[in-house]
Amino acid sequence: MTDISIVAIIPLYNGAKWIDGAVRSVFAQTLQPDEFIVVDDGSTDGGAGIAIVERLARERPITLLRKENGGQSAARNFGVAHSTSALVALLDQDDEWYPNHLEELVKPYHEKRDRPLALTYSHLSHVDEKGLVVRRRLLGGWSPKQTLAECLVNDMGIQPSATLISRKAFDVVGGFDESLSCYEDDDLFLRLFRAGYDMAFVDKICSFWRIHTGSCMHSDNMWRSIRLYMDKQLREFPEYKDLIVRRFFMNAIHLHLRSLKAGAPLMNSIAFMREIGPLLPLRHRLLLAGGAPFLQTEKRFELARKAGHAVRYGTVMSFIENIIEAIPKSSRVPFDHRSWPSQKWS
C-alpha cells in the first residue's frame, strides 16, 4: 500500500471508568495515528465519559462525535464513515494498546502480497477489571483460518482492539452488521475471508483485552445477538449445520462457566442452551440433560469436576460426559424434548 494513513476509533458508551486509559494508550503509540476519533454512542452517564475525552483533547487532537445509541457496531461504522484514512485501528473503551501496537500492525501493509490485505492482527493479553494480567498470550498459536470449515467450527480468534483493518476492504464488505451486539467482529472477519482478502498475523503481544462483569459477554443482549448470528450462519451455510450448532452450544457452556465464576446472572445462558438444544444431535441433547443440574452453581460445578476428573480431558464435552458417569443412574434426569422451548427466538 502506498497510503498507510491510520485512524484510531474508540466507541464510547458510559465508559468513564476506562476511557482515560484507552485514550492515553493511543497517545503513547510509537507510531501516532493520523486521525483520532471517539464516538459517543448516546451515553446516559451524565456526560462523565465525554468530559474526560474533552479534557484529554486539550493535550492531543481528538475528534469527538456524538450519535443516538445504536450499539457498538453502529458506533464503529459511524466513526469509519467520518474518517478519511486508509487503515482503521479499532479500540474498545475498556481495552488498551501497548505502545508498539500500530507500529507492528502496519508492517505487513508495506509488504508485497499476492492478494489484497484486509487486516492485520496480533496476540493480546487478558487482564481483569483492575488491569492485572490473567493470561499473557491469550490467542496461543492461532493463525489466520484457511478454510470455511475452520471459520465455522471455531471463532475467528480475532479481537477488534488487536486489529488494523483496510478501509477499502471494510467498505467492500459493508462494515459491521449493526443488528449484532456480539459476534459482530466474527461476522465481519468471516465476510472478509469469504471475499477473498488476505489476513496477516503478527506474532507479538500488542494490546490487552479487559474481561469483567460489565463486558458485553455478560449482557442480556449478548444472548439474543448470539442466536441472531447463529441463525445467520445456518441460513448461509446449511451444509455445515451440525458444526455451527455444536460450536455455539460449546461456546455457550464456556461463557456460562465464565459468568458463573464472575458471579454474573446465569438464566440467559441456560435458556440459550435449552433453546438450541433441539438442534443438537441426540447424543449431545442427552449429555445436556444429564449435565445441566451441575451448571447451576460454582459449587456444583467444582464437585462434578472433581468427581469426574474432568481436568485431564481438556474439552467441555468430555467434562459433561464425566459428569453423567458420576451421577447414579437412578437419579439421572430423564430427557423429554417436548418440555423444551421452541426453536424460534422470541
C-alpha positions as CSV (number, residue, x, y, z in Angstrom):
1,M,0.0,0.0,0.0
2,T,1.2,3.5,-0.8
3,D,-1.3,5.1,1.6
4,I,-0.8,3.9,5.1
5,S,-2.6,6.7,7.0
6,I,-4.3,5.4,10.1
7,V,-7.5,6.5,12.0
8,A,-7.9,5.3,15.6
9,I,-11.6,4.9,16.6
10,I,-12.9,4.3,20.1
11,P,-16.7,3.8,20.6
12,L,-17.8,5.3,24.0
13,Y,-20.8,4.3,26.0
14,N,-20.9,5.1,29.7
15,G,-17.2,4.4,29.8
16,A,-15.9,7.0,32.2
17,K,-14.2,4.2,34.3
18,W,-12.0,3.1,31.4
19,I,-11.8,5.8,28.7
20,D,-8.8,7.7,30.2
21,G,-6.6,4.6,30.0
22,A,-7.8,3.8,26.4
23,V,-7.2,7.3,25.1
24,R,-3.8,7.6,26.8
25,S,-2.7,4.2,25.2
26,V,-3.3,5.9,21.8
27,F,-1.3,8.9,22.9
28,A,1.6,6.6,23.9
29,Q,1.9,4.9,20.4
30,T,5.4,4.9,18.9
31,L,3.6,5.4,15.6
32,Q,0.9,8.0,16.0
33,P,-2.4,7.8,14.1
34,D,-3.2,10.4,11.5
35,E,-6.8,10.8,12.9
36,F,-8.2,10.0,16.3
37,I,-12.0,9.8,16.7
38,V,-14.1,9.0,19.8
39,V,-17.7,8.2,19.1
40,D,-20.1,8.8,21.9
41,D,-23.0,6.3,21.3
42,G,-25.7,8.1,23.3
43,S,-24.1,7.7,26.8
44,T,-26.5,8.0,29.7
45,D,-23.9,8.7,32.4
46,G,-24.5,12.5,32.5
47,G,-21.6,13.2,30.3
48,A,-18.9,11.8,32.6
49,G,-17.1,10.0,29.8
50,I,-17.4,12.9,27.4
51,A,-15.9,15.3,29.9
52,I,-12.8,13.1,30.2
53,V,-12.4,12.9,26.4
54,E,-12.8,16.7,26.2
55,R,-10.2,17.2,28.9
56,L,-7.7,14.8,27.1
57,A,-8.4,16.6,23.8
58,R,-6.7,19.6,25.2
59,E,-3.5,17.6,25.3
60,R,-3.7,16.0,21.8
61,P,-6.2,16.5,18.9
62,I,-9.3,14.2,19.3
63,T,-12.4,14.4,17.2
64,L,-15.4,13.7,19.4
65,L,-18.5,12.6,17.6
66,R,-22.0,12.1,19.1
67,K,-24.9,10.0,17.9
68,E,-28.0,8.3,19.3
69,N,-27.5,5.0,20.9
70,G,-27.3,2.2,18.3
71,G,-24.7,-0.2,19.7
72,Q,-21.0,-0.7,19.3
73,S,-21.3,-1.9,15.7
74,A,-23.2,1.3,14.7
75,A,-20.7,3.5,16.6
76,R,-17.7,1.8,14.8
77,N,-19.4,2.2,11.4
78,F,-20.2,5.9,12.2
79,G,-16.5,6.6,13.1
80,V,-15.2,4.9,9.9
81,A,-17.8,6.9,7.8
82,H,-16.5,10.2,9.3
83,S,-12.8,9.4,8.7
84,T,-10.6,9.6,5.6
85,S,-7.6,7.3,6.5
86,A,-6.7,4.2,4.6
87,L,-6.4,2.0,7.7
88,V,-8.7,1.6,10.6
89,A,-7.5,0.9,14.1
90,L,-10.4,0.0,16.5
91,L,-10.1,0.2,20.3
92,D,-12.8,-0.7,22.7
93,Q,-13.2,1.7,25.6
94,D,-12.2,-0.8,28.2
95,D,-9.1,-2.2,26.3
96,E,-5.7,-0.6,25.8
97,W,-2.9,-0.8,23.3
98,Y,0.7,-1.4,24.2
99,P,3.0,1.3,22.7
100,N,4.1,-0.9,19.8
101,H,0.6,-1.7,18.6
102,L,0.3,0.5,15.5
103,E,4.0,0.3,14.6
104,E,3.9,-3.6,14.5
105,L,0.5,-4.0,12.8
106,V,1.2,-1.6,10.0
107,K,4.4,-3.5,8.8
108,P,2.6,-6.2,6.7
109,Y,0.9,-3.4,4.7
110,H,4.3,-2.5,3.4
111,E,4.9,-6.0,2.1
112,K,4.2,-7.2,-1.5
113,R,1.4,-9.8,-1.4
114,D,-0.5,-12.0,-3.9
115,R,-3.9,-10.9,-2.5
116,P,-5.0,-7.6,-1.1
117,L,-4.6,-7.4,2.7
118,A,-7.8,-6.9,4.7
119,L,-6.4,-6.8,8.2
120,T,-3.5,-7.5,10.4
121,Y,-3.9,-8.7,14.0
122,S,-1.7,-9.7,16.9
123,H,-1.6,-11.6,20.1
124,L,-3.2,-9.9,23.1
125,S,-3.2,-10.3,26.9
126,H,-6.3,-11.0,29.0
127,V,-6.4,-8.6,32.0
128,D,-9.0,-8.4,34.8
129,E,-11.0,-5.4,36.0
130,K,-8.0,-3.9,37.8
131,G,-5.8,-4.3,34.7
132,L,-3.8,-7.2,36.2
133,V,-2.8,-9.9,33.7
134,V,-4.7,-13.1,33.8
135,R,-3.2,-14.6,30.7
136,R,-0.2,-13.2,29.0
137,R,-0.7,-14.6,25.5
138,L,-4.5,-15.1,25.0
139,L,-4.6,-16.5,21.4
140,G,-2.0,-19.2,21.9
141,G,-0.8,-20.3,18.5
142,W,-3.8,-19.2,16.4
143,S,-3.2,-18.1,12.9
144,P,-5.5,-17.0,10.0
145,K,-8.0,-19.6,9.0
146,Q,-7.5,-21.3,5.6
147,T,-10.9,-23.0,5.0
148,L,-14.5,-22.1,5.5
149,A,-15.0,-25.1,7.8
150,E,-12.2,-23.8,10.1
151,C,-14.0,-20.4,10.2
152,L,-17.3,-22.0,11.2
153,V,-16.3,-24.7,13.6
154,N,-14.4,-22.1,15.9
155,D,-14.4,-18.4,16.5
156,M,-12.2,-16.4,14.1
157,G,-9.9,-15.7,17.1
158,I,-9.5,-12.0,16.3
159,Q,-10.4,-9.2,18.7
160,P,-11.2,-5.8,17.2
161,S,-8.8,-4.0,19.6
162,A,-6.0,-6.1,18.3
163,T,-6.5,-5.3,14.6
164,L,-5.6,-2.9,11.9
165,I,-8.2,-3.0,9.1
166,S,-8.0,-1.9,5.4
167,R,-10.6,0.8,4.9
168,K,-11.2,-0.3,1.3
169,A,-11.9,-3.9,2.4
170,F,-14.1,-2.8,5.3
171,D,-16.2,-0.7,2.8
172,V,-16.4,-3.5,0.2
173,V,-18.0,-6.0,2.7
174,G,-20.3,-3.4,4.2
175,G,-18.7,-2.9,7.6
176,F,-20.2,-4.2,10.8
177,D,-23.6,-5.8,10.9
178,E,-25.5,-3.3,13.2
179,S,-28.1,-5.9,14.2
180,L,-25.4,-7.7,16.1
181,S,-24.1,-6.6,19.5
182,C,-22.0,-9.7,20.0
183,Y,-20.1,-11.7,17.4
184,E,-20.3,-8.7,15.1
185,D,-16.5,-8.8,14.8
186,D,-16.5,-12.5,14.0
187,D,-19.2,-11.8,11.3
188,L,-17.1,-9.0,9.8
189,F,-13.9,-11.1,9.7
190,L,-15.7,-14.1,8.2
191,R,-17.1,-11.8,5.4
192,L,-13.6,-10.5,4.7
193,F,-12.4,-14.1,4.5
194,R,-15.2,-15.1,2.1
195,A,-14.5,-12.0,-0.1
196,G,-11.0,-13.5,-0.8
197,Y,-8.9,-11.0,1.2
198,D,-5.7,-11.9,2.9
199,M,-5.1,-11.6,6.6
200,A,-1.7,-11.3,8.4
201,F,-1.0,-12.5,12.0
202,V,1.7,-10.5,13.9
203,D,3.3,-12.9,16.4
204,K,3.7,-10.2,19.1
205,I,1.6,-9.0,22.1
206,C,0.4,-5.6,21.1
207,S,-2.7,-4.9,23.2
208,F,-4.8,-6.2,26.1
209,W,-8.4,-7.2,26.4
210,R,-10.1,-6.4,29.6
211,I,-12.8,-9.0,30.6
212,H,-15.0,-8.0,33.5
213,T,-18.6,-8.3,34.7
214,G,-19.6,-5.2,32.7
215,S,-18.3,-6.7,29.4
216,C,-20.8,-7.5,26.6
217,M,-20.4,-11.2,27.3
218,H,-22.4,-10.7,30.5
219,S,-25.2,-8.5,29.0
220,D,-28.8,-9.5,28.3
221,N,-28.5,-8.5,24.6
222,M,-25.5,-10.8,24.1
223,W,-27.5,-14.0,24.1
224,R,-30.0,-12.6,21.6
225,S,-27.2,-11.5,19.4
226,I,-25.5,-14.9,19.6
227,R,-28.7,-16.5,18.4
228,L,-29.1,-14.0,15.6
229,Y,-25.6,-14.7,14.4
230,M,-26.0,-18.5,14.7
231,D,-29.3,-18.2,12.6
232,K,-27.5,-16.1,10.1
233,Q,-24.8,-18.7,9.7
234,L,-27.3,-21.5,9.4
235,R,-29.1,-19.7,6.6
236,E,-25.9,-19.0,4.7
237,F,-24.2,-22.4,5.3
238,P,-26.9,-25.1,5.8
239,E,-24.5,-27.8,4.8
240,Y,-22.4,-27.0,8.0
241,K,-25.4,-27.1,10.4
242,D,-24.0,-29.7,12.8
243,L,-20.7,-27.8,13.1
244,I,-22.3,-24.5,13.6
245,V,-24.8,-25.6,16.3
246,R,-22.2,-27.6,18.2
247,R,-19.8,-24.6,18.1
248,F,-22.4,-22.2,19.6
249,F,-23.5,-24.7,22.2
250,M,-20.0,-25.3,23.3
251,N,-19.3,-21.5,23.4
252,A,-22.4,-21.1,25.5
253,I,-21.1,-23.5,28.1
254,H,-17.7,-21.7,28.2
255,L,-19.4,-18.3,28.6
256,H,-21.8,-19.8,31.2
257,L,-18.9,-21.1,33.3
258,R,-17.1,-17.8,32.9
259,S,-20.2,-16.0,34.1
260,L,-20.6,-18.5,36.9
261,K,-17.1,-17.6,38.3
262,A,-17.7,-13.9,37.8
263,G,-21.0,-14.0,39.7
264,A,-23.0,-12.8,36.7
265,P,-26.6,-13.8,36.0
266,L,-26.9,-17.3,34.6
267,M,-30.5,-17.6,33.4
268,N,-29.8,-16.3,29.9
269,S,-27.1,-18.8,29.2
270,I,-29.2,-21.7,30.5
271,A,-32.1,-20.5,28.4
272,F,-29.9,-20.2,25.3
273,M,-28.6,-23.8,25.7
274,R,-32.1,-25.1,26.1
275,E,-33.3,-23.0,23.2
276,I,-30.8,-24.6,20.8
277,G,-30.9,-28.0,22.4
278,P,-33.4,-29.4,19.9
279,L,-31.0,-28.6,17.1
280,L,-28.2,-30.7,18.6
281,P,-27.6,-34.4,17.7
282,L,-29.3,-36.8,20.1
283,R,-26.1,-37.7,21.9
284,H,-25.4,-34.0,22.8
285,R,-29.0,-33.5,23.9
286,L,-28.7,-36.4,26.3
287,L,-25.4,-35.0,27.6
288,L,-27.0,-31.6,28.2
289,A,-30.0,-33.1,30.0
290,G,-27.7,-35.1,32.4
291,G,-25.2,-32.3,32.9
292,A,-27.5,-29.3,33.3
293,P,-28.0,-29.6,37.1
294,F,-24.3,-29.3,37.6
295,L,-24.1,-26.0,35.7
296,Q,-26.3,-24.2,38.2
297,T,-23.7,-23.1,40.8
298,E,-20.0,-22.9,41.0
299,K,-20.0,-25.3,44.0
300,R,-21.9,-28.0,41.9
301,F,-19.5,-27.4,39.0
302,E,-16.4,-27.9,41.2
303,L,-18.0,-31.0,42.8
304,A,-18.7,-32.5,39.4
305,R,-15.3,-31.6,38.0
306,K,-13.5,-33.4,40.9
307,A,-15.9,-36.4,40.8
308,G,-15.4,-36.9,37.1
309,H,-11.7,-36.0,36.9
310,A,-12.6,-33.6,34.1
311,V,-9.3,-31.8,34.2
312,R,-7.4,-34.5,32.4
313,Y,-9.8,-34.4,29.4
314,G,-9.4,-30.8,28.1
315,T,-12.8,-30.4,26.4
316,V,-16.1,-29.3,27.8
317,M,-17.9,-32.2,26.2
318,S,-15.7,-34.7,27.9
319,F,-16.4,-32.8,31.1
320,I,-20.1,-33.3,30.7
321,E,-19.7,-36.9,29.8
322,N,-17.8,-37.5,33.1
323,I,-20.5,-35.6,35.0
324,I,-23.1,-38.0,33.7
325,E,-21.0,-41.0,34.5
326,A,-20.6,-39.7,38.1
327,I,-24.4,-39.5,38.5
328,P,-26.1,-42.6,39.8
329,K,-28.4,-43.9,37.0
330,S,-31.4,-43.9,39.4
331,S,-31.1,-40.1,39.9
332,R,-30.5,-39.0,36.3
333,V,-33.0,-36.5,34.9
334,P,-34.9,-38.1,32.0
335,F,-34.8,-36.1,28.8
336,D,-38.2,-35.1,27.3
337,H,-37.8,-32.9,24.2
338,R,-41.5,-31.9,24.5
339,S,-40.7,-29.8,27.6
340,W,-38.0,-27.8,25.8
341,P,-38.8,-24.3,24.4
342,S,-39.4,-23.9,20.7
343,Q,-36.6,-23.3,18.3
344,K,-37.8,-19.8,17.4
345,W,-36.2,-16.9,19.2
346,S,-38.6,-14.6,20.9
